Each structure stands twice: as structure tokens, then as C-alpha cells.
């Protein structure tokens, strides 16, 4: 339970940071295609980050049970 909460909090923090990055990218990127590509990369990175954070927190918190 604790690892789930910590992973979710970590992902929320990263989501806010990515939102700030996306707002800056909107000004730099001209066109829908460039923005769609940028968002696709962020979504893929978010999925990988979520899995990695879950694995790290699970191993750290439940190492003695594994």
C-alpha cells in the first residue's frame, strides 16, 4: 500500500513538471504534428517511469518478503 502511494505521488510530481515543460514547448513548437509527437514521447516516458518507480519502491519496501 505504501509503495503504491509513493509511486502515485512521484508520478504526480513528474506530471506537474512535464506540464511546465509542455507549456514551454507549445510556444517553441509550431503546429499540431510537432506537439502530438512531443506528447507521445511524454506519455511513453511516463509509462516507463511509472513501472520503474513501482519496481524500485516494491523492492525497497518488500525486500525481506521476496
PDB file of N, CA, C, O and CB in Angstrom:
ATOM      1  N   UNK A   1       0.829  -1.198   0.000  1.00  0.00           N
ATOM      2  CA  UNK A   1       0.000   0.000   0.000  1.00  0.00           C
ATOM      3  C   UNK A   1       0.868   1.254   0.000  1.00  0.00           C
ATOM      4  O   UNK A   1       0.609   2.199  -0.745  1.00  0.00           O
ATOM      5  CB  UNK A   1      -0.940   0.002   1.211  1.00  0.00           C
ATOM      6  N   UNK A   2       1.895   1.253   0.840  1.00  0.00           N
ATOM      7  CA  UNK A   2       2.762   2.424   0.914  1.00  0.00           C
ATOM      8  C   UNK A   2       3.503   2.647  -0.398  1.00  0.00           C
ATOM      9  O   UNK A   2       3.656   3.785  -0.840  1.00  0.00           O
ATOM     10  CB  UNK A   2       3.759   2.274   2.059  1.00  0.00           C
ATOM     11  N   UNK A   3       3.964   1.566  -1.021  1.00  0.00           N
ATOM     12  CA  UNK A   3       4.684   1.725  -2.285  1.00  0.00           C
ATOM     13  C   UNK A   3       3.760   2.293  -3.358  1.00  0.00           C
ATOM     14  O   UNK A   3       4.191   3.112  -4.170  1.00  0.00           O
ATOM     15  CB  UNK A   3       5.274   0.377  -2.746  1.00  0.00           C
ATOM     16  N   UNK A   4       2.502   1.874  -3.374  1.00  0.00           N
ATOM     17  CA  UNK A   4       1.540   2.403  -4.345  1.00  0.00           C
ATOM     18  C   UNK A   4       1.354   3.905  -4.157  1.00  0.00           C
ATOM     19  O   UNK A   4       1.350   4.658  -5.130  1.00  0.00           O
ATOM     20  CB  UNK A   4       0.187   1.682  -4.214  1.00  0.00           C
ATOM     21  N   UNK A   5       1.203   4.332  -2.931  1.00  0.00           N
ATOM     22  CA  UNK A   5       1.010   5.758  -2.643  1.00  0.00           C
ATOM     23  C   UNK A   5       2.252   6.557  -3.037  1.00  0.00           C
ATOM     24  O   UNK A   5       2.135   7.630  -3.629  1.00  0.00           O
ATOM     25  CB  UNK A   5       0.689   5.972  -1.145  1.00  0.00           C
ATOM     26  N   UNK A   6       3.433   6.046  -2.714  1.00  0.00           N
ATOM     27  CA  UNK A   6       4.660   6.761  -3.051  1.00  0.00           C
ATOM     28  C   UNK A   6       4.865   6.856  -4.551  1.00  0.00           C
ATOM     29  O   UNK A   6       5.308   7.891  -5.051  1.00  0.00           O
ATOM     30  CB  UNK A   6       5.854   6.084  -2.415  1.00  0.00           C
ATOM     31  N   UNK A   7       4.550   5.797  -5.272  1.00  0.00           N
ATOM     32  CA  UNK A   7       4.678   5.835  -6.736  1.00  0.00           C
ATOM     33  C   UNK A   7       3.698   6.850  -7.314  1.00  0.00           C
ATOM     34  O   UNK A   7       4.057   7.614  -8.209  1.00  0.00           O
ATOM     35  CB  UNK A   7       4.427   4.428  -7.353  1.00  0.00           C
ATOM     36  N   UNK A   8       2.479   6.866  -6.817  1.00  0.00           N
ATOM     37  CA  UNK A   8       1.496   7.818  -7.330  1.00  0.00           C
ATOM     38  C   UNK A   8       1.912   9.260  -7.042  1.00  0.00           C
ATOM     39  O   UNK A   8       1.769  10.128  -7.903  1.00  0.00           O
ATOM     40  CB  UNK A   8       0.121   7.539  -6.719  1.00  0.00           C
ATOM     41  N   UNK A   9       2.426   9.520  -5.843  1.00  0.00           N
ATOM     42  CA  UNK A   9       2.884  10.878  -5.520  1.00  0.00           C
ATOM     43  C   UNK A   9       4.058  11.284  -6.404  1.00  0.00           C
ATOM     44  O   UNK A   9       4.121  12.418  -6.879  1.00  0.00           O
ATOM     45  CB  UNK A   9       3.287  10.973  -4.037  1.00  0.00           C
ATOM     46  N   UNK A  10       4.983  10.359  -6.624  1.00  0.00           N
ATOM     47  CA  UNK A  10       6.116  10.654  -7.505  1.00  0.00           C
ATOM     48  C   UNK A  10       5.662  10.958  -8.918  1.00  0.00           C
ATOM     49  O   UNK A  10       6.179  11.876  -9.554  1.00  0.00           O
ATOM     50  CB  UNK A  10       7.092   9.491  -7.520  1.00  0.00           C
ATOM     51  N   UNK A  11       4.708  10.203  -9.411  1.00  0.00           N
ATOM     52  CA  UNK A  11       4.209  10.426 -10.768  1.00  0.00           C
ATOM     53  C   UNK A  11       3.444  11.740 -10.878  1.00  0.00           C
ATOM     54  O   UNK A  11       3.496  12.400 -11.916  1.00  0.00           O
ATOM     55  CB  UNK A  11       3.316   9.269 -11.196  1.00  0.00           C
ATOM     56  N   UNK A  12       2.742  12.122  -9.832  1.00  0.00           N
ATOM     57  CA  UNK A  12       2.040  13.405  -9.848  1.00  0.00           C
ATOM     58  C   UNK A  12       3.033  14.551  -9.920  1.00  0.00           C
ATOM     59  O   UNK A  12       2.820  15.514 -10.656  1.00  0.00           O
ATOM     60  CB  UNK A  12       1.148  13.553  -8.608  1.00  0.00           C
ATOM     61  N   UNK A  13       4.114  14.454  -9.162  1.00  0.00           N
ATOM     62  CA  UNK A  13       5.150  15.495  -9.207  1.00  0.00           C
ATOM     63  C   UNK A  13       5.744  15.587 -10.605  1.00  0.00           C
ATOM     64  O   UNK A  13       5.909  16.682 -11.144  1.00  0.00           O
ATOM     65  CB  UNK A  13       6.263  15.208  -8.173  1.00  0.00           C
ATOM     66  N   UNK A  14       6.068  14.428 -11.195  1.00  0.00           N
ATOM     67  CA  UNK A  14       6.620  14.440 -12.547  1.00  0.00           C
ATOM     68  C   UNK A  14       5.612  14.967 -13.559  1.00  0.00           C
ATOM     69  O   UNK A  14       5.999  15.633 -14.519  1.00  0.00           O
ATOM     70  CB  UNK A  14       7.070  13.043 -12.944  1.00  0.00           C
ATOM     71  N   UNK A  15       4.337  14.684 -13.365  1.00  0.00           N
ATOM     72  CA  UNK A  15       3.315  15.187 -14.280  1.00  0.00           C
ATOM     73  C   UNK A  15       3.262  16.708 -14.254  1.00  0.00           C
ATOM     74  O   UNK A  15       3.128  17.339 -15.303  1.00  0.00           O
ATOM     75  CB  UNK A  15       1.945  14.606 -13.925  1.00  0.00           C
ATOM     76  N   UNK A  16       3.364  17.304 -13.070  1.00  0.00           N
ATOM     77  CA  UNK A  16       3.385  18.757 -12.990  1.00  0.00           C
ATOM     78  C   UNK A  16       4.623  19.344 -13.650  1.00  0.00           C
ATOM     79  O   UNK A  16       4.550  20.381 -14.308  1.00  0.00           O
ATOM     80  CB  UNK A  16       3.314  19.200 -11.547  1.00  0.00           C
ATOM     81  N   UNK A  17       5.758  18.678 -13.472  1.00  0.00           N
ATOM     82  CA  UNK A  17       6.979  19.148 -14.129  1.00  0.00           C
ATOM     83  C   UNK A  17       6.858  19.039 -15.645  1.00  0.00           C
ATOM     84  O   UNK A  17       7.289  19.936 -16.369  1.00  0.00           O
ATOM     85  CB  UNK A  17       8.195  18.349 -13.638  1.00  0.00           C
ATOM     86  N   UNK A  18       6.274  17.943 -16.128  1.00  0.00           N
ATOM     87  CA  UNK A  18       6.087  17.782 -17.565  1.00  0.00           C
ATOM     88  C   UNK A  18       5.101  18.787 -18.116  1.00  0.00           C
ATOM     89  O   UNK A  18       5.247  19.246 -19.249  1.00  0.00           O
ATOM     90  CB  UNK A  18       5.621  16.379 -17.882  1.00  0.00           C
ATOM     91  N   UNK A  19       4.101  19.134 -17.332  1.00  0.00           N
ATOM     92  CA  UNK A  19       3.148  20.149 -17.773  1.00  0.00           C
ATOM     93  C   UNK A  19       3.856  21.478 -17.980  1.00  0.00           C
ATOM     94  O   UNK A  19       3.612  22.173 -18.966  1.00  0.00           O
ATOM     95  CB  UNK A  19       2.004  20.304 -16.754  1.00  0.00           C
ATOM     96  N   UNK A  20       4.737  21.829 -17.044  1.00  0.00           N
ATOM     97  CA  UNK A  20       5.504  23.061 -17.198  1.00  0.00           C
ATOM     98  C   UNK A  20       6.385  22.989 -18.442  1.00  0.00           C
ATOM     99  O   UNK A  20       6.524  23.977 -19.163  1.00  0.00           O
ATOM    100  CB  UNK A  20       6.362  23.323 -15.947  1.00  0.00           C
ATOM    101  N   UNK A  21       6.975  21.835 -18.693  1.00  0.00           N
ATOM    102  CA  UNK A  21       7.795  21.646 -19.876  1.00  0.00           C
ATOM    103  C   UNK A  21       6.942  21.743 -21.137  1.00  0.00           C
ATOM    104  O   UNK A  21       7.364  22.345 -22.124  1.00  0.00           O
ATOM    105  CB  UNK A  21       8.515  20.296 -19.819  1.00  0.00           C
ATOM    106  N   UNK A  22       5.753  21.158 -21.113  1.00  0.00           N
ATOM    107  CA  UNK A  22       4.866  21.190 -22.275  1.00  0.00           C
ATOM    108  C   UNK A  22       4.403  22.604 -22.586  1.00  0.00           C
ATOM    109  O   UNK A  22       4.282  22.967 -23.756  1.00  0.00           O
ATOM    110  CB  UNK A  22       3.660  20.292 -22.043  1.00  0.00           C
ATOM    111  N   UNK A  23       4.143  23.405 -21.565  1.00  0.00           N
ATOM    112  CA  UNK A  23       3.717  24.783 -21.793  1.00  0.00           C
ATOM    113  C   UNK A  23       4.826  25.553 -22.514  1.00  0.00           C
ATOM    114  O   UNK A  23       4.559  26.334 -23.427  1.00  0.00           O
ATOM    115  CB  UNK A  23       3.353  25.476 -20.452  1.00  0.00           C
ATOM    116  N   UNK A  24       6.063  25.325 -22.095  1.00  0.00           N
ATOM    117  CA  UNK A  24       7.181  25.959 -22.792  1.00  0.00           C
ATOM    118  C   UNK A  24       7.341  25.426 -24.200  1.00  0.00           C
ATOM    119  O   UNK A  24       7.712  26.174 -25.105  1.00  0.00           O
ATOM    120  CB  UNK A  24       8.467  25.756 -22.019  1.00  0.00           C
ATOM    121  N   UNK A  25       7.068  24.143 -24.403  1.00  0.00           N
ATOM    122  CA  UNK A  25       7.207  23.540 -25.731  1.00  0.00           C
ATOM    123  C   UNK A  25       6.125  24.036 -26.681  1.00  0.00           C
ATOM    124  O   UNK A  25       6.361  24.145 -27.884  1.00  0.00           O
ATOM    125  CB  UNK A  25       7.154  22.016 -25.631  1.00  0.00           C
ATOM    126  N   UNK A  26       4.952  24.336 -26.159  1.00  0.00           N
ATOM    127  CA  UNK A  26       3.874  24.848 -27.025  1.00  0.00           C
ATOM    128  C   UNK A  26       4.317  26.139 -27.692  1.00  0.00           C
ATOM    129  O   UNK A  26       4.027  26.372 -28.865  1.00  0.00           O
ATOM    130  CB  UNK A  26       2.570  25.083 -26.213  1.00  0.00           C
ATOM    131  N   UNK A  27       5.011  26.967 -26.951  1.00  0.00           N
ATOM    132  CA  UNK A  27       5.484  28.230 -27.510  1.00  0.00           C
ATOM    133  C   UNK A  27       6.589  27.998 -28.536  1.00  0.00           C
ATOM    134  O   UNK A  27       6.700  28.733 -29.517  1.00  0.00           O
ATOM    135  CB  UNK A  27       5.986  29.151 -26.394  1.00  0.00           C
ATOM    136  N   UNK A  28       7.413  26.963 -28.299  1.00  0.00           N
ATOM    137  CA  UNK A  28       8.541  26.701 -29.192  1.00  0.00           C
ATOM    138  C   UNK A  28       8.126  25.916 -30.429  1.00  0.00           C
ATOM    139  O   UNK A  28       8.672  26.140 -31.509  1.00  0.00           O
ATOM    140  CB  UNK A  28       9.627  25.948 -28.450  1.00  0.00           C
ATOM    141  N   UNK A  29       7.173  25.001 -30.291  1.00  0.00           N
ATOM    142  CA  UNK A  29       6.755  24.158 -31.412  1.00  0.00           C
ATOM    143  C   UNK A  29       5.599  24.812 -32.156  1.00  0.00           C
ATOM    144  O   UNK A  29       4.637  25.286 -31.552  1.00  0.00           O
ATOM    145  CB  UNK A  29       6.350  22.752 -30.920  1.00  0.00           C
ATOM    146  N   UNK A  30       5.713  24.827 -33.448  1.00  0.00           N
ATOM    147  CA  UNK A  30       4.637  25.393 -34.263  1.00  0.00           C
ATOM    148  C   UNK A  30       3.953  24.250 -34.997  1.00  0.00           C
ATOM    149  O   UNK A  30       4.587  23.560 -35.796  1.00  0.00           O
ATOM    150  CB  UNK A  30       5.180  26.470 -35.271  1.00  0.00           C
ATOM    151  N   UNK A  31       2.690  24.047 -34.739  1.00  0.00           N
ATOM    152  CA  UNK A  31       1.940  23.028 -35.466  1.00  0.00           C
ATOM    153  C   UNK A  31       1.465  21.907 -34.564  1.00  0.00           C
ATOM    154  O   UNK A  31       2.044  21.634 -33.512  1.00  0.00           O
ATOM    155  CB  UNK A  31       2.781  22.461 -36.573  1.00  0.00           C
ATOM    156  N   UNK A  32       0.403  21.270 -35.003  1.00  0.00           N
ATOM    157  CA  UNK A  32      -0.216  20.197 -34.243  1.00  0.00           C
ATOM    158  C   UNK A  32       0.636  18.933 -34.282  1.00  0.00           C
ATOM    159  O   UNK A  32       0.724  18.225 -33.279  1.00  0.00           O
ATOM    160  CB  UNK A  32      -1.613  19.907 -34.781  1.00  0.00           C
ATOM    161  N   UNK A  33       1.260  18.638 -35.411  1.00  0.00           N
ATOM    162  CA  UNK A  33       2.057  17.421 -35.545  1.00  0.00           C
ATOM    163  C   UNK A  33       3.227  17.388 -34.576  1.00  0.00           C
ATOM    164  O   UNK A  33       3.490  16.359 -33.953  1.00  0.00           O
ATOM    165  CB  UNK A  33       2.567  17.289 -36.958  1.00  0.00           C
ATOM    166  N   UNK A  34       3.924  18.497 -34.445  1.00  0.00           N
ATOM    167  CA  UNK A  34       5.064  18.555 -33.535  1.00  0.00           C
ATOM    168  C   UNK A  34       4.614  18.393 -32.088  1.00  0.00           C
ATOM    169  O   UNK A  34       5.274  17.717 -31.299  1.00  0.00           O
ATOM    170  CB  UNK A  34       5.819  19.875 -33.708  1.00  0.00           C
ATOM    171  N   UNK A  35       3.500  19.008 -31.744  1.00  0.00           N
ATOM    172  CA  UNK A  35       3.001  18.902 -30.381  1.00  0.00           C
ATOM    173  C   UNK A  35       2.500  17.486 -30.100  1.00  0.00           C
ATOM    174  O   UNK A  35       2.694  16.979 -28.995  1.00  0.00           O
ATOM    175  CB  UNK A  35       1.880  19.924 -30.141  1.00  0.00           C
ATOM    176  N   UNK A  36       1.859  16.837 -31.074  1.00  0.00           N
ATOM    177  CA  UNK A  36       1.383  15.463 -30.888  1.00  0.00           C
ATOM    178  C   UNK A  36       2.568  14.522 -30.679  1.00  0.00           C
ATOM    179  O   UNK A  36       2.509  13.635 -29.827  1.00  0.00           O
ATOM    180  CB  UNK A  36       0.536  15.005 -32.105  1.00  0.00           C
ATOM    181  N   UNK A  37       3.628  14.701 -31.436  1.00  0.00           N
ATOM    182  CA  UNK A  37       4.829  13.887 -31.255  1.00  0.00           C
ATOM    183  C   UNK A  37       5.449  14.093 -29.891  1.00  0.00           C
ATOM    184  O   UNK A  37       5.866  13.136 -29.238  1.00  0.00           O
ATOM    185  CB  UNK A  37       5.845  14.203 -32.330  1.00  0.00           C
ATOM    186  N   UNK A  38       5.510  15.331 -29.463  1.00  0.00           N
ATOM    187  CA  UNK A  38       6.059  15.661 -28.155  1.00  0.00           C
ATOM    188  C   UNK A  38       5.250  15.002 -27.050  1.00  0.00           C
ATOM    189  O   UNK A  38       5.823  14.448 -26.112  1.00  0.00           O
ATOM    190  CB  UNK A  38       6.092  17.176 -27.953  1.00  0.00           C
ATOM    191  N   UNK A  39       3.930  15.051 -27.147  1.00  0.00           N
ATOM    192  CA  UNK A  39       3.075  14.447 -26.135  1.00  0.00           C
ATOM    193  C   UNK A  39       3.180  12.916 -26.163  1.00  0.00           C
ATOM    194  O   UNK A  39       3.101  12.282 -25.111  1.00  0.00           O
ATOM    195  CB  UNK A  39       1.621  14.883 -26.344  1.00  0.00           C
ATOM    196  N   UNK A  40       3.354  12.319 -27.332  1.00  0.00           N
ATOM    197  CA  UNK A  40       3.508  10.865 -27.422  1.00  0.00           C
ATOM    198  C   UNK A  40       4.776  10.419 -26.704  1.00  0.00           C
ATOM    199  O   UNK A  40       4.779   9.399 -26.014  1.00  0.00           O
ATOM    200  CB  UNK A  40       3.542  10.412 -28.895  1.00  0.00           C
ATOM    201  N   UNK A  41       5.848  11.179 -26.867  1.00  0.00           N
ATOM    202  CA  UNK A  41       7.093  10.863 -26.165  1.00  0.00           C
ATOM    203  C   UNK A  41       6.908  10.996 -24.659  1.00  0.00           C
ATOM    204  O   UNK A  41       7.384  10.150 -23.903  1.00  0.00           O
ATOM    205  CB  UNK A  41       8.233  11.781 -26.644  1.00  0.00           C
ATOM    206  N   UNK A  42       6.230  12.037 -24.217  1.00  0.00           N
ATOM    207  CA  UNK A  42       5.992  12.214 -22.783  1.00  0.00           C
ATOM    208  C   UNK A  42       5.132  11.096 -22.207  1.00  0.00           C
ATOM    209  O   UNK A  42       5.383  10.643 -21.090  1.00  0.00           O
ATOM    210  CB  UNK A  42       5.327  13.559 -22.524  1.00  0.00           C
ATOM    211  N   UNK A  43       4.137  10.648 -22.937  1.00  0.00           N
ATOM    212  CA  UNK A  43       3.278   9.569 -22.459  1.00  0.00           C
ATOM    213  C   UNK A  43       4.070   8.272 -22.332  1.00  0.00           C
ATOM    214  O   UNK A  43       3.934   7.553 -21.342  1.00  0.00           O
ATOM    215  CB  UNK A  43       2.081   9.373 -23.403  1.00  0.00           C
ATOM    216  N   UNK A  44       4.895   7.973 -23.331  1.00  0.00           N
ATOM    217  CA  UNK A  44       5.718   6.763 -23.269  1.00  0.00           C
ATOM    218  C   UNK A  44       6.704   6.840 -22.108  1.00  0.00           C
ATOM    219  O   UNK A  44       6.904   5.858 -21.392  1.00  0.00           O
ATOM    220  CB  UNK A  44       6.474   6.555 -24.594  1.00  0.00           C
ATOM    221  N   UNK A  45       7.314   7.996 -21.923  1.00  0.00           N
ATOM    222  CA  UNK A  45       8.262   8.185 -20.822  1.00  0.00           C
ATOM    223  C   UNK A  45       7.561   8.048 -19.479  1.00  0.00           C
ATOM    224  O   UNK A  45       8.131   7.480 -18.547  1.00  0.00           O
ATOM    225  CB  UNK A  45       8.943   9.557 -20.925  1.00  0.00           C
ATOM    226  N   UNK A  46       6.345   8.552 -19.358  1.00  0.00           N
ATOM    227  CA  UNK A  46       5.576   8.439 -18.128  1.00  0.00           C
ATOM    228  C   UNK A  46       5.291   6.976 -17.799  1.00  0.00           C
ATOM    229  O   UNK A  46       5.395   6.566 -16.643  1.00  0.00           O
ATOM    230  CB  UNK A  46       4.265   9.224 -18.243  1.00  0.00           C
ATOM    231  N   UNK A  47       4.934   6.192 -18.811  1.00  0.00           N
ATOM    232  CA  UNK A  47       4.643   4.773 -18.582  1.00  0.00           C
ATOM    233  C   UNK A  47       5.889   4.036 -18.096  1.00  0.00           C
ATOM    234  O   UNK A  47       5.819   3.249 -17.152  1.00  0.00           O
ATOM    235  CB  UNK A  47       4.107   4.118 -19.871  1.00  0.00           C
ATOM    236  N   UNK A  48       7.015   4.288 -18.733  1.00  0.00           N
ATOM    237  CA  UNK A  48       8.263   3.643 -18.319  1.00  0.00           C
ATOM    238  C   UNK A  48       8.651   4.081 -16.912  1.00  0.00           C
ATOM    239  O   UNK A  48       9.068   3.260 -16.095  1.00  0.00           O
ATOM    240  CB  UNK A  48       9.396   3.968 -19.308  1.00  0.00           C
ATOM    241  N   UNK A  49       8.516   5.351 -16.635  1.00  0.00           N
ATOM    242  CA  UNK A  49       8.862   5.875 -15.319  1.00  0.00           C
ATOM    243  C   UNK A  49       7.976   5.268 -14.234  1.00  0.00           C
ATOM    244  O   UNK A  49       8.465   4.950 -13.150  1.00  0.00           O
ATOM    245  CB  UNK A  49       8.740   7.398 -15.306  1.00  0.00           C
ATOM    246  N   UNK A  50       6.701   5.105 -14.505  1.00  0.00           N
ATOM    247  CA  UNK A  50       5.788   4.511 -13.529  1.00  0.00           C
ATOM    248  C   UNK A  50       6.193   3.079 -13.197  1.00  0.00           C
ATOM    249  O   UNK A  50       6.196   2.682 -12.032  1.00  0.00           O
ATOM    250  CB  UNK A  50       4.352   4.542 -14.056  1.00  0.00           C
ATOM    251  N   UNK A  51       6.536   2.307 -14.228  1.00  0.00           N
ATOM    252  CA  UNK A  51       6.950   0.924 -13.998  1.00  0.00           C
ATOM    253  C   UNK A  51       8.249   0.872 -13.200  1.00  0.00           C
ATOM    254  O   UNK A  51       8.374   0.081 -12.265  1.00  0.00           O
ATOM    255  CB  UNK A  51       7.120   0.186 -15.333  1.00  0.00           C
ATOM    256  N   UNK A  52       9.210   1.711 -13.567  1.00  0.00           N
ATOM    257  CA  UNK A  52      10.485   1.720 -12.856  1.00  0.00           C
ATOM    258  C   UNK A  52      10.328   2.148 -11.401  1.00  0.00           C
ATOM    259  O   UNK A  52      10.927   1.548 -10.509  1.00  0.00           O
ATOM    260  CB  UNK A  52      11.465   2.639 -13.557  1.00  0.00           C
ATOM    261  N   UNK A  53       9.531   3.173 -11.160  1.00  0.00           N
ATOM    262  CA  UNK A  53       9.305   3.613  -9.782  1.00  0.00           C
ATOM    263  C   UNK A  53       8.601   2.532  -8.961  1.00  0.00           C
ATOM    264  O   UNK A  53       8.930   2.323  -7.794  1.00  0.00           O
ATOM    265  CB  UNK A  53       8.480   4.905  -9.765  1.00  0.00           C
ATOM    266  N   UNK A  54       7.641   1.855  -9.566  1.00  0.00           N
ATOM    267  CA  UNK A  54       6.940   0.786  -8.847  1.00  0.00           C
ATOM    268  C   UNK A  54       7.896  -0.346  -8.494  1.00  0.00           C
ATOM    269  O   UNK A  54       7.833  -0.886  -7.390  1.00  0.00           O
ATOM    270  CB  UNK A  54       5.771   0.246  -9.688  1.00  0.00           C
ATOM    271  N   UNK A  55       8.780  -0.710  -9.418  1.00  0.00           N
ATOM    272  CA  UNK A  55       9.740  -1.785  -9.140  1.00  0.00           C
ATOM    273  C   UNK A  55      10.709  -1.391  -8.040  1.00  0.00           C
ATOM    274  O   UNK A  55      10.998  -2.191  -7.150  1.00  0.00           O
ATOM    275  CB  UNK A  55      10.514  -2.151 -10.406  1.00  0.00           C
ATOM    276  N   UNK A  56      11.212  -0.166  -8.092  1.00  0.00           N
ATOM    277  CA  UNK A  56      12.172   0.278  -7.078  1.00  0.00           C
ATOM    278  C   UNK A  56      11.522   0.326  -5.701  1.00  0.00           C
ATOM    279  O   UNK A  56      12.098  -0.150  -4.723  1.00  0.00           O
ATOM    280  CB  UNK A  56      12.741   1.658  -7.442  1.00  0.00           C
ATOM    281  N   UNK A  57      10.332   0.897  -5.622  1.00  0.00           N
ATOM    282  CA  UNK A  57       9.670   1.019  -4.321  1.00  0.00           C
ATOM    283  C   UNK A  57       9.274  -0.356  -3.784  1.00  0.00           C
ATOM    284  O   UNK A  57       9.378  -0.602  -2.582  1.00  0.00           O
ATOM    285  CB  UNK A  57       8.427   1.924  -4.431  1.00  0.00           C
ATOM    286  N   UNK A  58       8.825  -1.248  -4.659  1.00  0.00           N
ATOM    287  CA  UNK A  58       8.443  -2.586  -4.209  1.00  0.00           C
ATOM    288  C   UNK A  58       9.650  -3.341  -3.686  1.00  0.00           C
ATOM    289  O   UNK A  58       9.577  -3.982  -2.638  1.00  0.00           O
ATOM    290  CB  UNK A  58       7.784  -3.371  -5.347  1.00  0.00           C
ATOM    291  N   UNK A  59      10.755  -3.273  -4.403  1.00  0.00           N
ATOM    292  CA  UNK A  59      11.958  -3.970  -3.941  1.00  0.00           C
ATOM    293  C   UNK A  59      12.499  -3.369  -2.652  1.00  0.00           C
ATOM    294  O   UNK A  59      12.983  -4.095  -1.784  1.00  0.00           O
ATOM    295  CB  UNK A  59      13.033  -3.933  -5.016  1.00  0.00           C
ATOM    296  N   UNK A  60      12.423  -2.065  -2.522  1.00  0.00           N
ATOM    297  CA  UNK A  60      12.953  -1.422  -1.323  1.00  0.00           C
ATOM    298  C   UNK A  60      12.097  -1.719  -0.100  1.00  0.00           C
ATOM    299  O   UNK A  60      12.624  -1.988   0.980  1.00  0.00           O
ATOM    300  CB  UNK A  60      13.052   0.081  -1.531  1.00  0.00           C
ATOM    301  N   UNK A  61      10.784  -1.673  -0.265  1.00  0.00           N
ATOM    302  CA  UNK A  61       9.890  -1.825   0.888  1.00  0.00           C
ATOM    303  C   UNK A  61       9.614  -3.289   1.240  1.00  0.00           C
ATOM    304  O   UNK A  61       9.358  -3.613   2.400  1.00  0.00           O
ATOM    305  CB  UNK A  61       8.580  -1.117   0.615  1.00  0.00           C
ATOM    306  N   UNK A  62       9.665  -4.177   0.232  1.00  0.00           N
ATOM    307  CA  UNK A  62       9.285  -5.561   0.477  1.00  0.00           C
ATOM    308  C   UNK A  62      10.417  -6.538   0.209  1.00  0.00           C
ATOM    309  O   UNK A  62      10.168  -7.706  -0.090  1.00  0.00           O
ATOM    310  CB  UNK A  62       8.102  -5.921  -0.370  1.00  0.00           C
ATOM    311  N   UNK A  63      11.639  -6.086   0.311  1.00  0.00           N
ATOM    312  CA  UNK A  63      12.818  -6.929   0.032  1.00  0.00           C
ATOM    313  C   UNK A  63      12.855  -8.166   0.932  1.00  0.00           C
ATOM    314  O   UNK A  63      13.184  -9.259   0.469  1.00  0.00           O
ATOM    315  CB  UNK A  63      14.112  -6.115   0.219  1.00  0.00           C
ATOM    316  N   UNK A  64      12.524  -8.003   2.192  1.00  0.00           N
ATOM    317  CA  UNK A  64      12.629  -9.140   3.123  1.00  0.00           C
ATOM    318  C   UNK A  64      11.580 -10.197   2.842  1.00  0.00           C
ATOM    319  O   UNK A  64      11.746 -11.342   3.262  1.00  0.00           O
ATOM    320  CB  UNK A  64      12.497  -8.663   4.562  1.00  0.00           C
ATOM    321  N   UNK A  65      10.497  -9.851   2.141  1.00  0.00           N
ATOM    322  CA  UNK A  65       9.455 -10.817   1.841  1.00  0.00           C
ATOM    323  C   UNK A  65       9.683 -11.528   0.508  1.00  0.00           C
ATOM    324  O   UNK A  65       9.056 -12.552   0.238  1.00  0.00           O
ATOM    325  CB  UNK A  65       8.115 -10.133   1.832  1.00  0.00           C
ATOM    326  N   UNK A  66      10.576 -10.990  -0.328  1.00  0.00           N
ATOM    327  CA  UNK A  66      10.801 -11.573  -1.651  1.00  0.00           C
ATOM    328  C   UNK A  66      11.774 -12.723  -1.608  1.00  0.00           C
ATOM    329  O   UNK A  66      12.068 -13.320  -2.643  1.00  0.00           O
ATOM    330  CB  UNK A  66      11.303 -10.527  -2.605  1.00  0.00           C
TER     331      UNK A  66
END
